[in-house]
Amino acid sequence: MKMAAVNPRTGERDYEFAAASAQDVADVAAALRRAQPEWLALGVQGRVAALSRWADAVAAHRLPIIAALAQDTGRWFLSETEVDGAVRNLRRWAALAPEMLGDDMRGPEKASALIPTVRYQNQSVPYPLSGFISPWNFPVTLSLIDAVPALAAGSAALIKPSEVTPRFVAPLLETLEAVPELKSVLAFVLGDSAVGQALIDQVDLVCFTGSVATGRKVAEAAARRFIPASLELGGKDPVVILESADLEQAVDAVLRGGLSNSGQACLSIERVYVQRAIHDAFLDKLADKASRLTLNWPDIHSGHLGPLIHAPQADIIERQLKDAVAKGARVLTGGEIRTDGGGRWCPATVLADVTHDMEIMREETFGPVLPVMAFDTADEAVALANDTTFGLSGAVIAGTVEEALPVAERINAGGLSVNDCALTILTYEPEKNSFGLSGMGGSRMGPASINRFLRRKALIMQSGVPAPLDVLEESRAPSRA
């Protein structure tokens, strides 16, 4: 079946691709399974050598991938950032995996404290075929962020990117020609939710990044197959700004944390809580700086804010803004969806006088909108920040890290940036879990994230004489009733 993708800058359906059938997915999965034992047999050093060569190939052919990704998403600089970040991710895991896994995927032998003649060790056994379903907001990053450690662990990888942003796949696959052993265990299948369901039906483990609604369906489908599901879902990330904060720095942090990629990130700041003593000054400065941010139309190489990648998202933003205004919110800058060149765009938007009975403070917005609310005490700020079904990440900004940290420790979210915003986007090093409806499963960040793709096998070795059945004879009981 033919499908078409829309260029978000023009609104035109200018890219056609063939969607995979369920049989296509099954055939690709079967081929990956046949190749996986040989990939595993390469050993950790062999696999990371292949990943390193792929990093070199991607770096050497970055411009065609960036150009395709820019057509997918409508922005150039972040497309460069994604592709270069993918190279760094490959090299990072090539460096980390040998230390994490050991040369033979086995841990050290240990003596049992309970049975003197028994020794044991653990063997790490990868899931043969891991599946990945990724969204449209960061297509390259989120297609590979989990697949690369899975490959390093010894799994084969089957990826379904979003049908909204499929253009990058063809030039990325060309780079695999330089790494034939990796080409045999890494594949992409294109299409919509039916292809995602077909993928789940074929794999041994699934990683999904996307909305809560779709994440529930993925979890249910995985549960029916009795396979693990690692889910990173939506967010409604808060930032708490205490009165000791440097206003200039706080405004800059909030603008970057909330408006990067035009707010189209699950880790975007979407709720801003400011201590009352500095609320008005902060709000004025935030609105002033936001009003000076520009759309990158007509030139993709200038401006701050790209188009809304998936046009239906504009309808959600518009609905939330209308609801907020109807309930008393004030629009200080922005506030209207624009149509320029056929694409849909949202200028940087700052709202005042918001409350928690507004959709804009409760539902994920996924756009460049910053609703600001005052608070009096730190306890009130924590209560407001925790008044949500989400718990992906958040931030606290104060005069010092020491002042901000106790507040951050009380906010129910997986990753808290202290005296900055959205640091979880910039570093993959700290482990974190999603709280609430923001997801489930092991951390996708930190070195131990590779453990999601491994099962632990215990090898328990007897060097003495096995005990006979007579040890269980009832007369040997030390006490009797």
DONU-435972 format. One line per field, with one value per residue (C-alpha): residue in three letters; x, y, z. Coordinates in pm, 1 decimal. Layout:
REM DONU-435972
resn = c(ALA/...)
east = c(X/...)
north = c(Y/...)
up = c(Z/...)
//
This chain:
REM DONU-435972
resn = c(MET/LYS/MET/ALA/ALA/VAL/ASN/PRO/ARG/THR/GLY/GLU/ARG/ASP/TYR/GLU/PHE/ALA/ALA/ALA/SER/ALA/GLN/ASP/VAL/ALA/ASP/VAL/ALA/ALA/ALA/LEU/ARG/ARG/ALA/GLN/PRO/GLU/TRP/LEU/ALA/LEU/GLY/VAL/GLN/GLY/ARG/VAL/ALA/ALA/LEU/SER/ARG/TRP/ALA/ASP/ALA/VAL/ALA/ALA/HIS/ARG/LEU/PRO/ILE/ILE/ALA/ALA/LEU/ALA/GLN/ASP/THR/GLY/ARG/TRP/PHE/LEU/SER/GLU/THR/GLU/VAL/ASP/GLY/ALA/VAL/ARG/ASN/LEU/ARG/ARG/TRP/ALA/ALA/LEU/ALA/PRO/GLU/MET/LEU/GLY/ASP/ASP/MET/ARG/GLY/PRO/GLU/LYS/ALA/SER/ALA/LEU/ILE/PRO/THR/VAL/ARG/TYR/GLN/ASN/GLN/SER/VAL/PRO/TYR/PRO/LEU/SER/GLY/PHE/ILE/SER/PRO/TRP/ASN/PHE/PRO/VAL/THR/LEU/SER/LEU/ILE/ASP/ALA/VAL/PRO/ALA/LEU/ALA/ALA/GLY/SER/ALA/ALA/LEU/ILE/LYS/PRO/SER/GLU/VAL/THR/PRO/ARG/PHE/VAL/ALA/PRO/LEU/LEU/GLU/THR/LEU/GLU/ALA/VAL/PRO/GLU/LEU/LYS/SER/VAL/LEU/ALA/PHE/VAL/LEU/GLY/ASP/SER/ALA/VAL/GLY/GLN/ALA/LEU/ILE/ASP/GLN/VAL/ASP/LEU/VAL/CYS/PHE/THR/GLY/SER/VAL/ALA/THR/GLY/ARG/LYS/VAL/ALA/GLU/ALA/ALA/ALA/ARG/ARG/PHE/ILE/PRO/ALA/SER/LEU/GLU/LEU/GLY/GLY/LYS/ASP/PRO/VAL/VAL/ILE/LEU/GLU/SER/ALA/ASP/LEU/GLU/GLN/ALA/VAL/ASP/ALA/VAL/LEU/ARG/GLY/GLY/LEU/SER/ASN/SER/GLY/GLN/ALA/CYS/LEU/SER/ILE/GLU/ARG/VAL/TYR/VAL/GLN/ARG/ALA/ILE/HIS/ASP/ALA/PHE/LEU/ASP/LYS/LEU/ALA/ASP/LYS/ALA/SER/ARG/LEU/THR/LEU/ASN/TRP/PRO/ASP/ILE/HIS/SER/GLY/HIS/LEU/GLY/PRO/LEU/ILE/HIS/ALA/PRO/GLN/ALA/ASP/ILE/ILE/GLU/ARG/GLN/LEU/LYS/ASP/ALA/VAL/ALA/LYS/GLY/ALA/ARG/VAL/LEU/THR/GLY/GLY/GLU/ILE/ARG/THR/ASP/GLY/GLY/GLY/ARG/TRP/CYS/PRO/ALA/THR/VAL/LEU/ALA/ASP/VAL/THR/HIS/ASP/MET/GLU/ILE/MET/ARG/GLU/GLU/THR/PHE/GLY/PRO/VAL/LEU/PRO/VAL/MET/ALA/PHE/ASP/THR/ALA/ASP/GLU/ALA/VAL/ALA/LEU/ALA/ASN/ASP/THR/THR/PHE/GLY/LEU/SER/GLY/ALA/VAL/ILE/ALA/GLY/THR/VAL/GLU/GLU/ALA/LEU/PRO/VAL/ALA/GLU/ARG/ILE/ASN/ALA/GLY/GLY/LEU/SER/VAL/ASN/ASP/CYS/ALA/LEU/THR/ILE/LEU/THR/TYR/GLU/PRO/GLU/LYS/ASN/SER/PHE/GLY/LEU/SER/GLY/MET/GLY/GLY/SER/ARG/MET/GLY/PRO/ALA/SER/ILE/ASN/ARG/PHE/LEU/ARG/ARG/LYS/ALA/LEU/ILE/MET/GLN/SER/GLY/VAL/PRO/ALA/PRO/LEU/ASP/VAL/LEU/GLU/GLU/SER/ARG/ALA/PRO/SER/ARG/ALA)
east = c(0.0/127.4/130.6/224.0/408.4/344.3/617.4/546.6/679.8/452.7/163.6/219.2/209.4/539.0/680.1/538.5/649.4/531.6/378.5/473.1/209.3/186.8/350.4/630.6/697.1/693.5/939.9/1178.2/1157.1/1233.6/1542.7/1664.8/1617.9/1820.8/2107.5/2106.8/2305.5/2596.9/2577.9/2585.6/2876.2/3086.4/3124.5/3110.0/3429.8/3311.4/2975.6/3116.1/3367.3/3074.1/2889.2/3202.7/3227.9/2862.9/2926.6/3202.4/2971.4/2689.9/2932.2/3070.1/2720.9/2554.5/2436.5/2191.1/2041.1/2016.6/1852.4/1590.6/1529.9/1489.9/1215.4/1055.7/1056.7/1087.8/1397.1/1766.1/1974.6/1798.1/1827.0/2203.2/2191.6/1998.2/2228.9/2546.3/2390.9/2323.9/2693.5/2783.5/2533.0/2692.0/3040.3/2923.1/2784.9/3089.0/3293.3/3052.5/2938.9/3265.6/3279.8/2910.3/2900.2/3248.9/3420.6/3215.4/2883.1/2949.8/3006.6/3273.4/3247.8/3150.0/3137.6/2804.6/2777.2/2520.6/2675.5/3057.9/3094.1/2885.9/3007.7/2794.3/2810.7/2564.1/2541.4/2379.2/2152.1/2004.0/1648.6/1695.2/1477.5/1396.4/1135.8/1123.2/833.3/938.8/755.7/775.5/927.6/1289.5/1282.6/1650.0/1724.4/1426.6/1462.1/1816.1/1836.5/1721.8/1812.2/2186.0/2230.7/2009.9/2243.3/2547.2/2389.0/2351.7/1989.0/1870.9/1669.3/1345.7/1242.5/912.5/954.9/654.9/474.3/471.6/851.2/980.4/1218.9/1536.0/1521.9/1643.1/1966.7/2034.9/2004.8/2257.4/2522.1/2474.0/2634.2/2967.2/2878.0/2729.8/2726.2/2511.5/2289.5/2177.8/2045.2/1900.6/1588.8/1319.2/955.1/742.4/373.5/105.0/-30.5/-110.2/260.9/334.6/93.2/253.0/594.7/476.9/344.8/694.5/944.8/1059.6/1061.0/922.1/1033.8/779.6/805.0/488.0/153.9/-14.4/-312.5/-96.9/133.8/-160.9/-234.7/129.0/135.7/-183.7/-56.7/275.8/95.4/-110.9/214.2/379.1/677.8/840.3/741.2/956.1/742.5/834.5/514.8/389.6/487.3/356.4/686.1/683.4/950.1/949.7/1126.2/1206.8/1237.1/1615.9/1660.4/1847.4/1563.7/1764.1/1904.0/1568.1/1389.6/1655.6/1641.0/1260.9/1253.4/1507.8/1349.4/997.9/1041.6/1316.7/1183.4/883.3/790.1/752.1/936.4/801.2/1065.4/950.1/865.7/486.9/401.0/582.7/540.2/701.2/722.2/490.9/761.2/922.5/621.6/535.5/896.3/960.0/641.6/725.0/1074.8/954.6/686.9/930.2/1195.8/937.9/785.6/1123.2/1159.1/1097.8/952.0/1201.1/989.4/1054.3/1423.3/1483.0/1828.4/1703.1/1463.2/1401.3/1082.8/1013.1/671.3/438.6/562.4/229.6/-46.0/-319.5/-113.0/-203.8/-569.2/-483.3/-283.7/-561.8/-825.6/-621.0/-558.5/-929.3/-1018.2/-762.3/-880.7/-1244.0/-1155.9/-972.8/-615.8/-444.2/-232.8/73.8/234.4/158.5/-156.1/-267.3/-183.8/-49.3/-47.2/259.4/363.2/103.7/254.8/113.7/315.1/271.9/461.1/611.5/315.5/309.1/-7.2/-80.6/-357.9/-376.0/-529.9/-532.6/-887.1/-759.3/-664.1/-340.5/-223.1/-336.6/-300.7/16.5/37.8/341.0/382.4/565.9/330.6/438.1/155.6/277.1/124.7/223.7/283.9/364.0/557.1/779.7/524.5/258.6/493.4/562.3/189.8/119.2/404.0/278.9/-83.5/-59.7/-99.3/240.9/590.8/850.3/1078.4/1082.8/1305.6/1372.8/1557.9/1684.2/1975.4/2188.2/2181.3/2170.1/1842.4/1683.3/1778.9/1542.3/1248.2/1356.8/1376.8/1005.8/877.4/742.9/919.7/1195.8/1450.1/1483.0/1704.5/1840.7/1915.3/1847.1/1578.1/1564.7/1908.2/1772.6/1775.7/2142.2/2289.7/2220.6/2433.7/2199.5/1953.4/1589.1/1245.2/916.4/655.4/277.8/142.5/475.7/586.9/708.2/1006.7/1376.0/1573.0/1656.8/1927.5/2254.6/2492.3/2259.4/1991.4/2148.1/2015.0/1663.0/1776.2/1933.3/1804.7/2020.8/2094.8/2238.4/2507.0/2529.4/2820.4/2858.0/3217.4/3128.2/2902.1/2534.3/2310.9/2108.5/1732.8/1777.9/1854.9/1478.9/1380.2/1131.7/1326.7/1604.4/1381.5/1551.1/1225.7/893.0/546.9)
north = c(0.0/345.5/617.7/985.8/1211.4/1584.2/1846.2/2050.0/2371.9/2361.8/2137.2/1938.3/1559.6/1540.9/1201.4/857.5/533.5/175.0/66.5/-280.8/-551.2/-783.9/-1052.2/-812.0/-747.0/-1120.0/-1186.5/-911.7/-1034.0/-1390.2/-1275.8/-1078.4/-1382.0/-1599.2/-1350.2/-1275.7/-1582.4/-1487.3/-1127.8/-1254.3/-1485.7/-1183.9/-1115.5/-775.4/-654.5/-758.6/-588.7/-260.0/-258.8/-279.3/-0.1/215.4/163.1/253.9/573.9/658.5/586.4/801.5/1086.0/1062.1/1073.6/1308.7/1571.9/1353.0/1226.4/1580.9/1704.7/1427.3/1485.2/1858.7/1780.8/1548.9/1802.9/2145.8/2253.6/2235.9/2303.0/2040.3/1796.6/1845.4/1801.7/1474.4/1316.1/1423.5/1303.4/963.3/936.7/1023.2/766.4/493.9/582.5/611.8/257.6/124.7/255.6/153.7/-193.5/-382.9/-252.4/-324.3/-671.4/-815.5/-1004.1/-1322.1/-1182.8/-1354.8/-1218.8/-1338.3/-1673.7/-1651.5/-1902.7/-1978.5/-1867.7/-2144.7/-2451.7/-2468.8/-2688.6/-2465.0/-2179.4/-1962.2/-1691.9/-1499.9/-1510.3/-1222.8/-1348.8/-1091.8/-1103.4/-1234.1/-968.4/-631.1/-399.3/-19.8/213.6/576.7/911.8/1204.4/1479.4/1354.1/1081.8/981.9/1024.7/826.8/552.9/478.8/577.8/230.7/26.1/97.7/-48.7/-342.1/-412.7/-377.6/-631.9/-881.6/-836.2/-784.4/-463.4/-398.8/-30.9/128.9/505.8/736.7/742.4/1122.9/1145.6/855.2/1033.0/987.6/607.7/565.6/769.6/621.5/267.6/348.2/388.8/24.3/-85.7/-16.6/-254.7/-574.5/-767.3/-492.3/-463.0/-822.9/-753.1/-401.2/-323.6/-57.8/-117.7/176.7/235.0/329.6/173.2/-153.7/-197.3/-121.8/-395.7/-636.4/-553.5/-629.3/-962.2/-1061.6/-935.4/-1057.1/-711.3/-372.6/-16.7/255.1/633.4/834.7/930.9/782.4/666.9/471.6/355.9/186.5/-3.6/-108.7/-226.7/-427.2/-587.0/-672.4/-819.0/-1045.2/-1176.5/-1191.4/-983.4/-690.6/-335.9/-31.4/280.9/649.4/847.2/1201.8/1471.7/1792.2/1907.2/2176.9/2429.8/2587.8/2924.5/3045.5/3414.5/3393.9/3296.4/3518.2/3645.4/3672.8/3321.7/3175.6/3328.5/3204.0/2853.5/2840.3/2966.0/2708.4/2430.1/2505.9/2619.0/2397.4/2217.6/2451.9/2274.5/1943.7/1734.4/1514.7/1675.6/2032.4/2268.1/2303.7/2453.6/2749.4/2820.7/3142.2/3262.7/3560.4/3809.4/3787.1/3670.1/3997.8/4085.7/3734.3/3737.5/4072.1/3960.5/3622.5/3778.5/4038.4/3784.1/3540.2/3812.6/3864.3/3500.8/3448.4/3174.4/3020.9/3104.9/3152.6/3062.4/2729.6/2857.6/3150.2/3201.2/3028.8/2825.2/2565.6/2451.6/2217.6/1889.3/1706.3/1946.8/1788.3/1893.2/2252.8/2171.3/2044.7/2360.6/2580.3/2400.4/2433.5/2804.1/2872.8/2681.0/2876.9/3215.6/3120.8/3040.2/3367.6/3328.4/3628.1/3591.5/3813.8/3720.4/3475.8/3274.3/3208.5/2936.0/3078.5/2932.1/3043.5/2877.9/2606.9/2486.3/2546.8/2749.1/2863.9/3173.4/3165.0/3202.0/3319.1/3292.6/3459.5/3404.4/3031.6/2778.7/2403.3/2373.1/2467.1/2200.8/2389.0/2301.9/1940.7/1793.9/1764.7/2060.6/1970.2/2322.5/2650.4/2757.5/2869.3/2912.3/3094.6/3070.4/3231.3/3051.0/3167.3/2887.7/2602.2/2357.3/2508.9/2489.8/2120.3/2050.5/2229.7/2054.6/1716.2/1786.9/1590.1/1239.9/1274.3/1246.2/1252.6/1535.9/1888.1/2162.8/2385.9/2717.5/2911.3/3131.8/2827.0/2456.4/2393.6/2586.0/2428.1/2067.1/1999.1/2118.6/1905.1/1598.8/1634.6/1658.0/1330.9/1301.3/1087.7/1357.6/1693.9/1970.6/2192.4/2557.7/2491.8/2331.4/2022.5/1891.0/1540.6/1620.7/1716.0/1422.3/1049.5/966.7/968.1/681.4/774.0/615.4/767.2/838.8/815.3/801.3/910.5/553.4/225.6/-5.5/27.7/345.5/429.0/660.3/576.4/286.4/28.5/101.3/-181.3/-422.6/-387.9/-603.0/-880.0/-1168.6/-1297.2/-1665.5/-1823.0/-2089.8/-2280.8/-2527.8/-2817.7/-2927.5/-3179.8/-3485.4/-3416.7/-3478.9/-3805.1/-3817.2/-3963.2/-3615.2/-3556.5/-3865.8/-3761.1/-3927.1/-3672.5/-3386.2/-3212.9/-3173.5/-3355.8/-3250.6)
up = c(0.0/-92.8/171.2/147.6/390.0/424.7/410.1/727.4/572.5/268.2/366.7/46.3/21.9/-158.8/-56.8/-131.1/26.5/39.0/366.8/482.5/506.8/804.7/589.7/496.4/865.5/939.9/656.6/769.7/1129.4/1022.1/831.1/1131.8/1355.9/1118.1/1122.4/1497.3/1617.6/1392.3/1520.2/1878.0/1795.8/1694.9/2065.3/2228.1/2062.6/1718.1/1761.6/1891.1/1605.5/1364.2/1548.8/1532.7/1156.8/1119.8/1316.0/1067.6/772.5/911.4/980.9/627.2/472.7/720.6/471.9/274.1/601.2/738.7/417.9/429.1/798.5/737.6/487.2/742.5/1025.5/864.8/1061.2/970.1/1281.4/1491.9/1201.2/1212.1/1589.3/1556.6/1301.2/1481.2/1807.3/1651.2/1565.7/1924.5/2053.4/1839.6/1958.8/2318.3/2319.1/2135.0/2427.8/2707.6/2601.5/2662.0/3018.0/3080.0/2925.6/2958.8/2680.7/2711.3/2843.4/3175.3/3521.4/3764.6/3937.5/4303.9/4586.5/4746.1/5107.4/5166.6/5001.5/5025.5/4716.2/4487.8/4269.8/4041.9/3777.5/3562.9/3186.3/2994.2/2716.4/2475.7/2347.9/1991.7/1826.9/1981.7/1827.3/1832.5/1751.1/1736.5/1701.1/1460.4/1674.8/1677.6/1411.4/1397.9/1767.4/1888.2/1625.1/1741.7/2109.5/2222.1/1914.9/1944.2/2296.9/2193.6/1902.1/2127.6/2363.4/2079.6/1974.8/1620.9/1581.7/1391.6/1382.1/1279.5/1256.5/1239.4/907.9/946.0/910.7/694.6/454.2/659.5/644.3/284.6/316.6/659.8/525.0/253.6/523.4/625.3/298.1/470.3/756.5/605.5/933.9/1088.4/780.7/836.6/1189.0/1154.8/952.4/919.7/829.1/720.6/776.1/1024.7/1342.3/1164.4/1095.3/1459.9/1564.8/1317.3/1463.0/1817.3/1692.3/1573.7/1832.2/2173.7/2337.0/2231.9/2307.0/2232.2/2246.0/2194.1/2338.7/2644.0/2437.7/2192.9/2471.6/2641.7/2320.2/2287.6/2649.6/2602.9/2282.3/2448.0/2749.0/2523.3/2375.2/2717.2/2608.2/2791.7/2695.1/2766.2/2726.6/2730.8/2694.0/2736.0/2978.9/3131.7/3274.5/3545.4/3634.6/3981.2/4004.9/4355.7/4438.3/4479.4/4113.0/3869.8/3649.0/3330.0/3360.5/3462.6/3163.6/2924.1/3071.9/3050.2/2691.7/2578.7/2783.8/2666.2/2307.8/2164.7/1856.6/1885.2/2208.0/2024.3/2281.6/2559.4/2785.8/2712.7/2997.7/2980.3/3321.5/3480.0/3853.3/3982.0/4342.3/4384.6/4484.8/4140.0/3937.6/3763.8/3679.8/3549.8/3342.4/3182.6/3090.5/2962.4/2741.3/2609.6/2512.3/2371.6/2153.2/1985.4/1878.3/1508.5/1291.8/1051.0/749.3/462.9/508.2/683.9/782.4/992.1/1280.6/1613.5/1573.7/1307.4/1185.7/1368.5/1223.3/1241.5/1136.4/1355.1/1658.7/1571.7/1638.5/1988.6/2067.9/1932.8/2140.3/2459.9/2400.2/2342.4/2658.1/2862.9/2736.9/2794.7/3157.3/3221.5/3093.3/2932.0/2617.9/2656.3/2325.3/2045.8/2097.6/1740.6/1491.0/1165.2/815.6/622.8/298.3/351.7/681.7/1028.1/1276.4/1635.5/1753.2/2101.0/2336.5/2698.0/2909.5/3243.6/3501.0/3433.8/3672.8/3702.5/3574.1/3227.6/2971.5/2907.0/3261.2/3260.4/2910.7/2705.5/2466.4/2252.6/2124.6/2204.4/2482.7/2832.1/3086.7/3400.4/3750.3/4081.3/4411.5/4764.3/4937.4/4832.0/4971.0/4744.0/4445.1/4506.2/4538.8/4209.8/4030.7/4154.0/4060.6/3737.2/3598.7/3429.4/3572.9/3298.6/3405.3/3546.5/3680.5/3980.4/3958.6/4260.9/4361.7/4441.7/4367.8/4743.7/4773.3/4467.1/4539.0/4834.8/4623.1/4327.3/4551.9/4634.1/4276.4/4136.6/3803.8/3658.5/3575.7/3749.8/3612.5/3888.1/3806.0/3439.6/3223.9/3002.4/3098.1/3040.2/2667.2/2677.7/2868.8/2847.6/3151.8/3457.3/3490.2/3537.0/3533.0/3425.2/3692.8/3649.3/3295.4/3150.1/3103.8/3243.2/3220.9/3292.3/3236.6/2875.7/3008.4/3180.7/3116.2/3273.2/3010.6/2808.4/3072.3/2927.0/2634.6/2842.3/3047.4/3332.3/3333.1/3648.7/3595.1/3924.1/3944.8/4187.0/4247.6/4518.7/4527.6/4453.4/4755.0/4735.4/4775.9/5125.4/5256.9/5234.5/5436.0/5704.8/5986.0/5935.0/6052.5/6348.1/6540.3/6550.2/6654.9)
//
